[in-house]
């Protein structure tokens, strides 16, 4: 990777952590009227959207690190495309947190660093393992977003629209990874990923 590429990747990492990521697509649900939420509903919705924002910070780290070790230009481009869509998710969640009078997680640098290490390890293991890691991650994220669609206040139409579009994109990314040859990860690794995700979500909801 040349110097220009390194600068670009560092800039993307910095933007992901500080929450100034640009978006290519309009925010879903912006035509929806923001219905009155109680203080408790607003706080709960903000907690869930903060968790989603952290997930997108981690997604940036995972895709950027795995892209560094991809063996073919074609795979690099597919990972880059997915990362750009995840940038939209990141920007959408950040905007919704602002609308809910809340903020991103204070631990974003830690989340990014941890995810970058995991993504690098997967990338170093080879493309099939790396793609399998993408597929399993996206499957778990899809399940997580399904839960949020059930848990978000019914009146929070804007957050629900964002989460719904994120879910559709994550399904597409997972299908891409399987189609490109991603293998099924061993059950213990899947379990470890679920355990780490639980720690992240419970912490990010509050901090």
C-alpha positions as a Python dict, from the first residue, in 0.01 Angstrom:
ca = {
    (1, 'X'): (0, 0, 0),
    (2, 'X'): (142, 339, -102),
    (3, 'X'): (155, 652, 111),
    (4, 'X'): (-156, 806, -45),
    (5, 'X'): (-359, 494, 28),
    (6, 'X'): (-235, 488, 387),
    (7, 'X'): (-339, 851, 435),
    (8, 'X'): (-685, 777, 292),
    (9, 'X'): (-732, 476, 519),
    (10, 'X'): (-613, 671, 824),
    (11, 'X'): (-856, 951, 740),
    (12, 'X'): (-1142, 700, 714),
    (13, 'X'): (-1048, 547, 1046),
    (14, 'X'): (-1038, 887, 1213),
    (15, 'X'): (-1375, 983, 1066),
    (16, 'X'): (-1529, 658, 1184),
    (17, 'X'): (-1408, 712, 1540),
    (18, 'X'): (-1504, 1079, 1571),
    (19, 'X'): (-1835, 1044, 1387),
    (20, 'X'): (-1783, 1268, 1083),
    (21, 'X'): (-1829, 1008, 810),
    (22, 'X'): (-1986, 1132, 483),
    (23, 'X'): (-2289, 955, 338),
    (24, 'X'): (-2368, 864, -22),
    (25, 'X'): (-2736, 777, 30),
    (26, 'X'): (-3011, 980, 191),
    (27, 'X'): (-3108, 890, 546),
    (28, 'X'): (-3401, 646, 546),
    (29, 'X'): (-3717, 770, 711),
    (30, 'X'): (-3647, 1142, 683),
    (31, 'X'): (-3992, 1198, 536),
    (32, 'X'): (-4142, 1044, 849),
    (33, 'X'): (-4266, 1285, 1113),
    (34, 'X'): (-4079, 1253, 1443),
    (35, 'X'): (-4361, 1150, 1673),
    (36, 'X'): (-4355, 1253, 2037),
    (37, 'X'): (-4148, 1010, 2243),
    (38, 'X'): (-4153, 1002, 2619),
    (39, 'X'): (-3824, 1072, 2797),
    (40, 'X'): (-3785, 701, 2868),
    (41, 'X'): (-3858, 602, 2508),
    (42, 'X'): (-3615, 860, 2378),
    (43, 'X'): (-3341, 742, 2612),
    (44, 'X'): (-3401, 378, 2517),
    (45, 'X'): (-3401, 454, 2144),
    (46, 'X'): (-3078, 650, 2184),
    (47, 'X'): (-2917, 358, 2366),
    (48, 'X'): (-3010, 119, 2088),
    (49, 'X'): (-2893, 356, 1815),
    (50, 'X'): (-2565, 408, 2001),
    (51, 'X'): (-2517, 31, 1996),
    (52, 'X'): (-2586, 33, 1622),
    (53, 'X'): (-2338, 317, 1575),
    (54, 'X'): (-2071, 118, 1757),
    (55, 'X'): (-2148, -177, 1532),
    (56, 'X'): (-2082, 41, 1230),
    (57, 'X'): (-1757, 172, 1379),
    (58, 'X'): (-1651, -191, 1414),
    (59, 'X'): (-1768, -267, 1060),
    (60, 'X'): (-1540, 5, 924),
    (61, 'X'): (-1245, -142, 1111),
    (62, 'X'): (-1325, -495, 998),
    (63, 'X'): (-1368, -413, 631),
    (64, 'X'): (-1069, -182, 614),
    (65, 'X'): (-839, -433, 785),
    (66, 'X'): (-962, -730, 582),
    (67, 'X'): (-927, -530, 263),
    (68, 'X'): (-556, -483, 340),
    (69, 'X'): (-499, -859, 324),
    (70, 'X'): (-736, -953, 40),
    (71, 'X'): (-548, -1153, -223),
    (72, 'X'): (-725, -1025, -535),
    (73, 'X'): (-822, -680, -665),
    (74, 'X'): (-1177, -809, -722),
    (75, 'X'): (-1222, -902, -356),
    (76, 'X'): (-1069, -574, -243),
    (77, 'X'): (-1328, -389, -450),
    (78, 'X'): (-1617, -595, -310),
    (79, 'X'): (-1500, -525, 45),
    (80, 'X'): (-1460, -157, -41),
    (81, 'X'): (-1815, -143, -176),
    (82, 'X'): (-1950, -298, 143),
    (83, 'X'): (-1742, -59, 354),
    (84, 'X'): (-1888, 241, 169),
    (85, 'X'): (-2241, 121, 244),
    (86, 'X'): (-2141, 74, 607),
    (87, 'X'): (-2020, 436, 605),
    (88, 'X'): (-2375, 535, 522),
    (89, 'X'): (-2498, 334, 821),
    (90, 'X'): (-2246, 507, 1043),
    (91, 'X'): (-2354, 853, 928),
    (92, 'X'): (-2725, 765, 960),
    (93, 'X'): (-2683, 642, 1317),
    (94, 'X'): (-2477, 947, 1412),
    (95, 'X'): (-2746, 1179, 1276),
    (96, 'X'): (-3022, 992, 1455),
    (97, 'X'): (-2831, 1010, 1784),
    (98, 'X'): (-2806, 1385, 1735),
    (99, 'X'): (-3181, 1407, 1673),
    (100, 'X'): (-3240, 1209, 1993),
    (101, 'X'): (-3020, 1457, 2186),
    (102, 'X'): (-2763, 1188, 2254),
    (103, 'X'): (-2407, 1099, 2153),
    (104, 'X'): (-2195, 811, 2019),
    (105, 'X'): (-2010, 576, 2252),
    (106, 'X'): (-1718, 728, 2441),
    (107, 'X'): (-1529, 403, 2379),
    (108, 'X'): (-1529, 423, 1998),
    (109, 'X'): (-1147, 426, 1970),
    (110, 'X'): (-1135, 104, 2172),
    (111, 'X'): (-1408, -60, 1965),
    (112, 'X'): (-1233, 36, 1641),
    (113, 'X'): (-893, -91, 1756),
    (114, 'X'): (-1032, -424, 1873),
    (115, 'X'): (-1226, -481, 1553),
    (116, 'X'): (-923, -388, 1341),
    (117, 'X'): (-715, -654, 1516),
    (118, 'X'): (-986, -917, 1461),
    (119, 'X'): (-1026, -820, 1097),
    (120, 'X'): (-650, -836, 1042),
    (121, 'X'): (-634, -1184, 1196),
    (122, 'X'): (-915, -1301, 969),
    (123, 'X'): (-750, -1144, 666),
    (124, 'X'): (-415, -1306, 741),
    (125, 'X'): (-586, -1647, 759),
    (126, 'X'): (-677, -1624, 390),
    (127, 'X'): (-964, -1506, 175),
    (128, 'X'): (-1198, -1798, 247),
    (129, 'X'): (-1163, -1753, 624),
    (130, 'X'): (-1186, -1376, 591),
    (131, 'X'): (-1505, -1403, 387),
    (132, 'X'): (-1640, -1659, 632),
    (133, 'X'): (-1579, -1408, 909),
    (134, 'X'): (-1772, -1144, 710),
    (135, 'X'): (-2060, -1386, 653),
    (136, 'X'): (-2084, -1487, 1019),
    (137, 'X'): (-2053, -1128, 1138),
    (138, 'X'): (-2330, -1013, 907),
    (139, 'X'): (-2553, -1304, 1011),
    (140, 'X'): (-2515, -1206, 1374),
    (141, 'X'): (-2569, -838, 1294),
    (142, 'X'): (-2888, -927, 1105),
    (143, 'X'): (-3018, -1112, 1414),
    (144, 'X'): (-2918, -819, 1632),
    (145, 'X'): (-3104, -571, 1409),
    (146, 'X'): (-3411, -797, 1404),
    (147, 'X'): (-3411, -765, 1782),
    (148, 'X'): (-3385, -388, 1764),
    (149, 'X'): (-3680, -366, 1527),
    (150, 'X'): (-3883, -544, 1794),
    (151, 'X'): (-3738, -339, 2079),
    (152, 'X'): (-3744, 15, 1939),
    (153, 'X'): (-4047, 224, 2038),
    (154, 'X'): (-4326, 181, 1780),
    (155, 'X'): (-4351, 561, 1750),
    (156, 'X'): (-3981, 598, 1662),
    (157, 'X'): (-4039, 575, 1288),
    (158, 'X'): (-3710, 736, 1187),
    (159, 'X'): (-3490, 500, 1387),
    (160, 'X'): (-3691, 202, 1266),
    (161, 'X'): (-3650, 307, 900),
    (162, 'X'): (-3273, 336, 945),
    (163, 'X'): (-3242, -1, 1116),
    (164, 'X'): (-3458, -169, 852),
    (165, 'X'): (-3240, -45, 564),
    (166, 'X'): (-2925, -137, 754),
    (167, 'X'): (-3062, -489, 797),
    (168, 'X'): (-3123, -524, 422),
    (169, 'X'): (-2769, -408, 344),
    (170, 'X'): (-2614, -647, 599),
    (171, 'X'): (-2802, -941, 444),
    (172, 'X'): (-2661, -843, 104),
    (173, 'X'): (-2306, -821, 241),
    (174, 'X'): (-2334, -1163, 402),
    (175, 'X'): (-2466, -1316, 80),
    (176, 'X'): (-2175, -1162, -111),
    (177, 'X'): (-1926, -1318, 130),
    (178, 'X'): (-2079, -1664, 94),
    (179, 'X'): (-2100, -1633, -283),
    (180, 'X'): (-1731, -1538, -301),
    (181, 'X'): (-1633, -1854, -116),
    (182, 'X'): (-1655, -1775, 254),
    (183, 'X'): (-1638, -2088, 469),
    (184, 'X'): (-1846, -2169, 776),
    (185, 'X'): (-1647, -2080, 1085),
    (186, 'X'): (-1606, -2342, 1361),
    (187, 'X'): (-1881, -2337, 1622),
    (188, 'X'): (-1649, -2226, 1907),
    (189, 'X'): (-1544, -1919, 1704),
    (190, 'X'): (-1908, -1835, 1631),
    (191, 'X'): (-1980, -1861, 2003),
    (192, 'X'): (-1684, -1640, 2091),
    (193, 'X'): (-1805, -1378, 1844),
    (194, 'X'): (-2152, -1383, 2002),
    (195, 'X'): (-2004, -1349, 2350),
    (196, 'X'): (-1790, -1049, 2251),
    (197, 'X'): (-2090, -891, 2077),
    (198, 'X'): (-2296, -919, 2396),
    (199, 'X'): (-2026, -742, 2597),
    (200, 'X'): (-2004, -468, 2335),
    (201, 'X'): (-2380, -411, 2311),
    (202, 'X'): (-2437, -400, 2686),
    (203, 'X'): (-2151, -156, 2735),
    (204, 'X'): (-2227, 68, 2435),
    (205, 'X'): (-2593, 100, 2533),
    (206, 'X'): (-2483, 308, 2835),
    (207, 'X'): (-2133, 439, 2759),
}
